[in-house]
């Protein structure tokens, strides 16, 4: 039986309630080892930083590192790779603090199937979760993420033109690119893609995106390519046109009601089609969606 994977995550200034929900969710999937690092940009108040680190300890997770400073594009990758080294040999589950992954079968079966097929990575596809009216809704642990953000759609790649592919499980020793989008030299099985529920669209995200654009543009934060701020600008342009909301009625985005408890209907075909067809914006032709 394959060893249970270690969860690897670099966590920014999220709300403690999200950290708690995230931890509870992955423990429910059987995760026992959490290797996390916290990184806080300079604008984050000390009180928020201390509160989140304290919440981590209360959840039984001792951070491997806590740092403060610019969030360069390479910052997440360097911290993530240090955590993977610390976690040691075996399988690693990669998940940001706003990502909850749904699999068709238990994790040990997912890993056993990957190993039997000679795969050293397992892939996933992002499904953006939003409030029913497209607003950047507040939520509470009582309400829960599923009820507060009941709609799932393809905002990231169809509007922002970002890479929706994710490496969700990876063997130690396999290199993973920035953002956990690819593992050079390794292709996940397109027939077995997890659903990566992406709960990014919460209060404060627009301010964060404005800050990201400003810091990358000024050079205060270094970047490899302008892709990250270009995606941020596309989201900000969209919400400006729609009164601060995401247009959940836009048929291109395919928003519909989904749940963390099961894969969306038709997910296997849908995810494979998107993952295999996706190309970076530079490789596309035609006008912006």
C-alpha positions as MATLAB code, in Angstrom:
seq = 'XXXXXXXXXXXXXXXXXXXXXXXXXXXXXXXXXXXXXXXXXXXXXXXXXXXXXXXXXXXXXXXXXXXXXXXXXXXXXXXXXXXXXXXXXXXXXXXXXXXXXXXXXXXXXXXXXXXXXXXXXXXXXXXXXXXXXXXXXXXXXXXXXXXXXXXXXXXXXXXXXXXXXXXXXXXXXXXXXXXXXXXXXXXXXXXXXXXXXXXXXXXXXXXXXXXXXXXXXXXXXXXXXXXXXXXXXXXXXXXXXXXXXXXXXXXXXXXXXXXXXXXXXXXXXXXXXXXXXXXXXXXXXXXXX';
ca = [
       0.000    0.000    0.000;
       1.506    3.386   -0.958;
       2.546    5.677    1.886;
       0.187    8.555    2.548;
       1.406   11.755    0.891;
       2.777   14.726    2.765;
       0.916   17.963    2.073;
       3.129   20.815    0.879;
       1.852   24.401    0.986;
       3.167   27.957    0.985;
       0.523   30.107    2.658;
       0.018   33.849    2.477;
      -2.213   36.144    4.555;
      -5.474   34.179    4.420;
      -8.147   34.351    7.093;
      -7.663   31.874    9.992;
     -11.102   30.380    9.258;
      -9.941   29.386    5.767;
      -6.799   27.782    7.173;
      -8.965   25.793    9.587;
     -11.391   24.673    6.864;
      -8.485   23.739    4.581;
      -6.765   21.706    7.298;
      -9.961   19.902    8.255;
     -10.709   19.090    4.622;
      -7.328   17.529    3.903;
      -7.303   15.612    7.146;
     -10.628   14.211    5.946;
      -8.799   12.962    2.840;
      -6.332   11.144    5.067;
      -3.478   13.652    5.183;
      -1.451   13.350    8.382;
       1.742   15.282    7.594;
       1.530   19.001    6.827;
       4.687   20.798    5.695;
       3.777   24.473    5.453;
       5.561   27.808    5.266;
       3.995   31.224    5.784;
       5.105   34.242    3.786;
       3.695   37.724    4.382;
       4.194   40.764    2.133;
       5.275   43.906    3.937;
       1.810   45.486    3.957;
       0.300   42.738    6.148;
      -0.236   43.956    9.735;
       1.762   42.197   12.454;
      -1.463   41.310   14.272;
      -2.760   39.357   11.262;
       0.539   37.544   10.867;
       0.673   36.564   14.537;
      -2.987   35.498   14.542;
      -2.551   33.204   11.542;
       0.623   31.576   12.827;
      -1.053   31.051   16.204;
      -4.047   29.488   14.462;
      -1.697   27.094   12.680;
      -0.239   25.928   15.989;
      -3.739   25.494   17.416;
      -4.540   23.253   14.446;
      -1.540   21.101   15.287;
       0.621   22.368   12.417;
       4.050   23.783   13.215;
       5.224   25.960   10.310;
       8.601   25.073    8.880;
       9.223   28.747    8.086;
       7.625   32.155    8.600;
       8.972   34.993    6.492;
       8.085   38.560    5.573;
       9.041   40.556    2.491;
       8.369   41.015   -1.220;
       6.399   38.253   -2.919;
       8.656   37.796   -5.923;
       7.469   35.290   -8.498;
      10.225   32.917   -7.371;
       9.390   33.222   -3.654;
       6.658   30.579   -3.620;
       8.729   28.131   -5.662;
      11.782   28.404   -3.427;
       9.766   27.953   -0.237;
       7.776   25.056   -1.745;
      10.905   23.220   -2.849;
      12.467   23.613    0.605;
       9.329   22.089    2.118;
       9.460   19.169   -0.336;
      13.070   18.523    0.635;
      12.032   18.521    4.282;
       9.147   16.133    3.597;
      11.531   13.525    2.202;
      10.860   10.613   -0.096;
       7.444    9.473   -1.209;
       4.454   11.281   -2.652;
       3.761   14.967   -2.059;
       0.342   16.602   -2.317;
       0.612   20.220   -3.513;
      -2.209   22.574   -2.548;
      -2.480   26.316   -2.028;
      -4.519   27.458    0.960;
      -7.470   28.373   -1.282;
      -7.465   25.039   -3.137;
      -9.511   22.021   -2.038;
      -9.066   18.967   -4.245;
     -11.760   16.398   -5.041;
     -10.769   12.937   -6.264;
     -12.893   10.130   -7.712;
     -11.480    7.585   -5.228;
      -9.486    7.712   -1.955;
      -5.945    9.091   -2.157;
      -4.267    5.738   -1.606;
      -6.136    4.344   -4.607;
      -5.229    7.391   -6.701;
      -1.554    6.871   -5.886;
      -1.686    3.105   -6.406;
      -3.237    3.600   -9.845;
      -0.614    6.186  -10.791;
       2.207    3.897   -9.736;
       0.705    0.941  -11.578;
       0.546    3.077  -14.730;
       4.118    4.295  -14.381;
       3.088    7.881  -13.616;
       5.166    9.978  -11.212;
       2.627   12.800  -11.166;
      -1.142   13.136  -10.862;
      -2.845   16.125  -12.451;
      -5.845   18.258  -11.677;
      -7.822   21.066  -13.255;
      -8.922   24.245  -11.510;
     -12.609   25.008  -11.055;
     -13.174   28.534   -9.766;
     -15.743   28.765   -6.956;
     -17.829   31.911   -6.568;
     -20.889   33.194   -4.740;
     -24.294   32.685   -6.327;
     -24.485   36.325   -7.433;
     -20.834   36.599   -8.439;
     -20.026   38.915   -5.541;
     -16.866   38.593   -3.474;
     -18.810   37.136   -0.588;
     -17.920   36.980    3.077;
     -18.292   33.509    4.534;
     -18.201   31.935    7.957;
     -17.311   28.482    9.249;
     -20.990   28.020   10.088;
     -21.974   28.625    6.465;
     -19.037   26.693    5.038;
     -17.255   27.159    1.734;
     -19.604   24.978   -0.313;
     -22.689   26.988    0.660;
     -21.003   30.396    0.500;
     -19.503   29.706   -2.946;
     -21.908   27.245   -4.573;
     -20.995   27.905   -8.219;
     -18.045   26.408  -10.048;
     -16.830   27.604  -13.436;
     -13.850   28.174  -15.681;
     -12.891   31.743  -14.871;
      -9.122   31.223  -14.741;
      -8.482   30.060  -18.262;
     -11.515   31.353  -20.191;
     -11.402   34.908  -18.849;
      -7.988   35.421  -17.237;
      -6.231   33.212  -19.804;
      -4.275   31.576  -17.008;
      -3.096   27.984  -16.881;
      -5.875   25.916  -15.220;
      -3.763   22.747  -15.065;
      -2.309   21.674  -11.739;
       0.085   19.028  -10.509;
      -1.707   17.803   -7.393;
       0.367   14.753   -6.471;
       4.033   14.233   -7.295;
       6.780   11.836   -6.366;
       9.731   13.281   -4.473;
      12.588   14.105   -6.813;
      10.293   15.228   -9.638;
      10.688   18.921  -10.433;
       7.512   21.007  -10.495;
       7.297   24.368  -12.255;
       6.188   27.645  -10.704;
       2.559   27.667   -9.613;
       2.394   23.851   -9.605;
       1.089   23.939  -13.169;
       3.555   21.553  -14.816;
       6.215   18.938  -14.077;
       8.690   19.181  -16.969;
       9.263   15.770  -18.534;
       6.218   14.228  -16.853;
       2.644   14.112  -18.137;
      -0.266   13.313  -15.805;
      -2.878   10.840  -16.986;
      -5.493   13.035  -18.735;
      -8.152   10.425  -17.964;
      -7.742   10.879  -14.191;
      -7.693   14.600  -13.375;
      -8.720   15.772   -9.926;
     -11.037   18.747   -9.508;
      -9.160   21.604   -7.826;
     -11.849   23.795   -6.270;
     -10.372   27.303   -6.248;
     -11.791   29.546   -3.516;
      -9.792   32.655   -4.386;
     -12.677   35.014   -5.089;
     -13.281   36.310   -1.561;
     -13.262   39.794    0.023;
      -9.921   41.565   -0.332;
      -8.886   39.848   -3.559;
      -9.369   42.970   -5.702;
      -7.096   44.995   -3.428;
      -4.527   42.203   -3.596;
      -4.675   42.155   -7.385;
      -4.280   45.934   -7.628;
      -1.255   45.662   -5.339;
       0.179   42.795   -7.375;
      -0.078   44.783  -10.608;
       1.528   47.841   -9.013;
       4.401   45.963   -7.366;
       5.276   43.865  -10.428;
       4.999   46.878  -12.743;
       7.273   48.997  -10.541;
       9.798   46.203  -10.156;
       9.398   46.075   -6.361;
       8.414   42.431   -6.904;
      10.368   40.559   -9.561;
       8.676   38.434  -12.198;
       9.745   35.929  -14.841;
       7.091   37.044  -17.338;
       4.217   39.578  -17.188;
       1.652   36.733  -17.194;
       0.690   37.046  -13.529;
      -0.095   40.758  -13.663;
      -1.768   40.391  -17.047;
      -4.169   37.874  -15.509;
      -4.780   40.231  -12.593;
      -5.570   43.095  -14.960;
      -8.068   40.958  -16.868;
      -9.946   40.143  -13.674;
      -9.916   43.781  -12.538;
     -11.166   44.945  -15.938;
     -13.956   42.362  -15.764;
     -15.132   43.327  -12.271;
     -14.962   47.031  -13.176;
     -17.386   46.338  -16.005;
     -19.713   44.315  -13.765;
     -20.008   46.427  -10.643;
     -17.331   44.632   -8.625;
     -18.785   41.197   -9.367;
     -17.943   38.212  -11.553;
     -20.485   37.731  -14.333;
     -21.737   34.252  -13.464;
     -24.316   34.428  -16.283;
     -21.638   34.555  -18.976;
     -22.058   31.207  -20.790;
     -18.354   31.098  -21.673;
     -17.483   30.604  -18.002;
     -19.808   27.594  -17.533;
     -20.766   28.372  -13.935;
     -23.068   25.784  -12.329;
     -23.751   24.404   -8.871;
     -21.094   21.997   -7.636;
     -19.966   20.434   -4.357;
     -16.738   19.362   -2.700;
     -18.328   16.027   -1.913;
     -18.302   14.689   -5.460;
     -16.808   15.376   -8.861;
     -18.961   17.616  -11.083;
     -21.139   15.735  -13.554;
     -19.132   14.826  -16.643;
     -15.904   15.994  -15.044;
     -13.655   13.362  -16.629;
     -14.439   14.395  -20.197;
     -14.657   18.112  -19.386;
     -11.317   18.232  -17.568;
      -9.503   16.156  -20.189;
     -10.813   18.336  -23.011;
      -9.707   21.566  -21.323;
      -6.348   20.282  -20.084;
      -5.274   18.829  -23.405;
      -6.419   21.838  -25.459;
      -5.065   24.622  -23.238;
      -2.230   26.736  -24.638;
      -0.508   29.851  -23.248;
      -1.983   33.155  -24.452;
       1.105   33.893  -26.585;
       0.371   30.788  -28.629;
      -3.214   31.783  -29.330;
      -4.691   33.749  -32.176;
      -7.724   35.968  -32.308;
      -9.072   38.546  -29.911;
      -9.071   38.408  -26.141;
     -12.086   36.573  -24.659;
];
